[in-house]
């Protein structure tokens, strides 16, 4: 079972151009991934945000491969498999969102520029734990069954006749992942001038609660989704 070739009428250059434009538009539309990266760079710094971005984009490559070999079609066809992945993804998003919503923040006194040894140790721990955000970004993407089904229906529109399906699918997924990295990098640069203000405890707390609510809300939609 492999990816259905619905874009067989396209030439390779036309397929690449059409996919690049479509995927670019989808990349910049605000969504769960953008909210996660923006919150991470604003509250916890660009290092963690970079790792989260890389995890999300690696998830696109995994879904691209899964769709090309037919796993995505199996996901679309199997009620049981879809339900298992849906519930797992929902639980993860609710857990992550709840942690953000309930996260404690430093007092305002800690932002006056005075640095203590304890603060330095905390920053070292933050730097060391940054790779965990790669896993968080990856799981946020992989545990969303809608992404898998989307890739099955989306990539198939841009597979020309006569190409090696897996190789060309991975090329398209690589284009999408590259666009994601560029978009997230732009977000990091855009928020950098505001980083000191964004990390103030009241602002950071608001961002945490807003992003946490988005994650929990998305998780609940997965829980209560009724799939035909």
C-alpha positions as CSV (number, residue, x, y, z in Angstrom):
1,X,0.0,0.0,0.0
2,X,1.7,3.2,-1.1
3,X,0.9,6.9,-1.6
4,X,-1.8,7.4,-4.2
5,X,-0.5,9.3,-7.2
6,X,-3.1,12.0,-7.7
7,X,-0.7,14.5,-9.2
8,X,0.4,12.3,-12.0
9,X,-0.5,15.0,-14.6
10,X,2.2,17.4,-13.2
11,X,5.7,17.7,-14.5
12,X,8.5,17.6,-11.8
13,X,9.3,21.4,-12.0
14,X,5.6,22.2,-11.8
15,X,5.1,19.8,-8.9
16,X,8.0,21.3,-7.0
17,X,6.9,24.9,-7.6
18,X,3.2,24.2,-6.7
19,X,4.2,22.3,-3.6
20,X,6.6,25.0,-2.5
21,X,4.0,27.7,-2.8
22,X,1.2,25.6,-1.1
23,X,3.4,24.4,1.7
24,X,4.8,27.9,2.3
25,X,1.3,29.3,2.7
26,X,0.4,26.5,5.1
27,X,3.7,27.1,7.1
28,X,2.9,30.7,7.9
29,X,-0.7,30.2,8.9
30,X,-0.8,30.4,12.7
31,X,-1.3,27.1,14.4
32,X,-0.2,24.8,17.2
33,X,3.5,24.6,16.1
34,X,3.8,28.4,15.7
35,X,2.2,28.9,19.1
36,X,4.6,26.5,20.8
37,X,7.7,28.1,19.2
38,X,6.6,31.6,20.0
39,X,5.9,30.8,23.6
40,X,9.2,28.9,24.0
41,X,11.4,31.7,22.5
42,X,9.6,34.3,24.5
43,X,9.5,32.6,27.9
44,X,12.4,30.2,27.9
45,X,14.8,31.6,25.3
46,X,15.9,31.0,21.7
47,X,18.0,27.9,22.5
48,X,15.0,25.9,23.6
49,X,12.9,27.3,20.8
50,X,15.5,26.2,18.2
51,X,15.4,22.6,19.5
52,X,11.5,22.7,19.5
53,X,11.6,23.9,15.9
54,X,14.0,21.2,14.8
55,X,11.8,18.6,16.5
56,X,8.7,19.8,14.8
57,X,10.4,19.8,11.4
58,X,11.8,16.3,11.9
59,X,8.3,15.2,12.6
60,X,7.3,16.4,9.1
61,X,10.1,14.3,7.6
62,X,8.8,11.2,9.6
63,X,5.2,11.8,8.4
64,X,6.4,12.3,4.9
65,X,8.1,8.9,4.9
66,X,5.2,7.3,6.6
67,X,2.8,8.6,4.0
68,X,5.0,7.5,1.1
69,X,5.2,3.9,2.3
70,X,1.5,3.7,3.0
71,X,1.5,4.0,6.8
72,X,-0.5,7.2,6.5
73,X,-3.1,5.4,4.4
74,X,-3.4,2.7,7.0
75,X,-3.9,5.4,9.6
76,X,-6.6,7.0,7.6
77,X,-8.3,3.6,7.1
78,X,-8.0,2.1,10.6
79,X,-10.4,3.4,13.2
80,X,-8.5,1.6,16.0
81,X,-5.0,2.9,15.0
82,X,-6.3,6.4,14.5
83,X,-8.1,6.3,17.9
84,X,-5.0,5.1,19.7
85,X,-2.8,7.8,18.2
86,X,-5.5,10.4,18.7
87,X,-5.9,9.6,22.4
88,X,-2.1,9.4,23.0
89,X,-1.7,12.8,21.3
90,X,-4.5,14.3,23.2
91,X,-3.1,13.1,26.6
92,X,0.3,14.5,25.7
93,X,-1.0,17.9,24.6
94,X,-3.2,18.2,27.7
95,X,-0.3,17.2,29.9
96,X,2.1,19.7,28.2
97,X,-0.5,22.5,28.2
98,X,-1.4,21.9,31.9
99,X,2.3,22.1,32.9
100,X,2.6,25.4,31.0
101,X,-0.6,26.8,32.5
102,X,0.5,25.9,36.1
103,X,4.2,26.8,35.6
104,X,5.6,29.0,38.4
105,X,7.6,32.1,37.5
106,X,10.3,34.0,39.2
107,X,9.4,37.0,41.2
108,X,9.8,40.5,39.7
109,X,12.8,41.1,41.9
110,X,14.7,38.4,40.0
111,X,14.5,40.5,36.8
112,X,16.3,43.6,38.2
113,X,19.6,42.5,36.7
114,X,21.1,41.1,39.9
115,X,22.5,37.7,39.3
116,X,23.1,35.1,42.0
117,X,25.0,31.8,41.9
118,X,21.7,30.0,42.2
119,X,20.4,31.9,39.1
120,X,23.6,30.9,37.2
121,X,23.1,27.3,38.2
122,X,19.5,27.5,37.0
123,X,20.5,28.9,33.6
124,X,23.0,26.0,33.3
125,X,20.2,23.5,33.9
126,X,18.0,25.3,31.4
127,X,20.8,25.1,28.8
128,X,21.4,21.4,29.5
129,X,17.7,20.6,29.3
130,X,17.3,22.3,25.9
131,X,17.4,19.1,23.9
132,X,14.2,18.0,25.7
133,X,12.4,20.6,23.7
134,X,13.5,18.7,20.5
135,X,11.5,15.7,21.9
136,X,8.6,17.9,22.8
137,X,8.5,19.4,19.3
138,X,8.8,16.0,17.7
139,X,6.1,14.4,19.8
140,X,3.7,17.4,19.4
141,X,3.9,16.7,15.6
142,X,4.0,12.9,15.6
143,X,1.2,12.4,18.1
144,X,-1.2,14.4,16.0
145,X,-3.0,11.9,13.7
146,X,-4.4,14.8,11.7
147,X,-0.9,15.6,10.4
148,X,-0.5,12.1,9.2
149,X,-3.8,12.1,7.3
150,X,-3.1,15.6,6.0
151,X,0.2,14.4,4.6
152,X,-1.5,11.4,2.9
153,X,-4.0,13.7,1.1
154,X,-1.6,16.7,0.6
155,X,1.6,15.0,-0.7
156,X,-0.4,12.9,-3.1
157,X,-1.4,16.0,-5.0
158,X,2.2,16.7,-6.0
159,X,3.6,13.3,-7.0
160,X,4.3,13.3,-10.8
161,X,4.1,10.1,-12.9
162,X,7.3,8.1,-13.2
163,X,9.1,9.3,-10.1
164,X,10.3,7.2,-7.2
165,X,7.4,7.8,-4.7
166,X,9.4,7.5,-1.5
167,X,12.3,9.7,-2.7
168,X,10.1,12.4,-4.2
169,X,7.9,12.4,-1.1
170,X,10.9,12.8,1.1
171,X,12.1,15.7,-1.2
172,X,8.7,17.4,-0.7
173,X,8.7,16.8,3.0
174,X,12.3,18.2,3.1
175,X,11.1,21.3,1.4
176,X,8.3,21.7,3.9
177,X,10.6,21.1,6.8
178,X,13.1,23.7,5.4
179,X,10.3,26.2,5.1
180,X,9.4,25.5,8.7
181,X,12.9,26.1,9.9
182,X,13.1,29.4,8.0
183,X,9.7,30.5,9.3
184,X,10.6,29.7,12.9
185,X,14.0,31.4,12.5
186,X,12.1,34.5,11.4
187,X,9.9,34.3,14.4
188,X,13.0,34.0,16.7
189,X,14.6,37.1,15.1
190,X,11.3,39.1,15.3
191,X,10.9,38.4,19.0
192,X,14.5,39.0,19.9
193,X,14.2,42.9,20.4
194,X,11.4,42.2,22.8
195,X,13.0,39.4,24.7
196,X,13.7,41.3,27.9
197,X,10.1,42.5,28.0
198,X,8.6,39.1,27.1
199,X,10.5,37.4,29.9
200,X,9.1,39.7,32.6
201,X,7.2,37.4,35.0
202,X,3.7,38.9,34.3
203,X,4.2,38.7,30.5
204,X,5.8,35.3,30.6
205,X,2.9,34.0,32.9
206,X,0.4,35.4,30.4
207,X,2.1,33.7,27.5
208,X,2.4,30.4,29.4
209,X,-1.3,30.4,30.2
210,X,-2.4,31.4,26.7
211,X,-0.2,28.7,25.1
212,X,-1.2,26.2,27.7
213,X,-4.8,26.9,27.0
214,X,-4.3,26.4,23.3
215,X,-2.5,23.1,23.8
216,X,-5.2,21.8,26.2
217,X,-7.9,23.0,23.9
218,X,-6.4,21.2,21.0
219,X,-6.0,18.1,23.0
220,X,-9.6,18.2,24.1
221,X,-10.8,18.6,20.5
222,X,-8.9,15.3,19.8
223,X,-10.5,13.6,22.8
224,X,-14.0,14.5,21.8
225,X,-13.6,14.2,18.0
226,X,-16.1,12.0,16.3
227,X,-14.6,10.5,13.2
228,X,-16.8,9.1,10.5
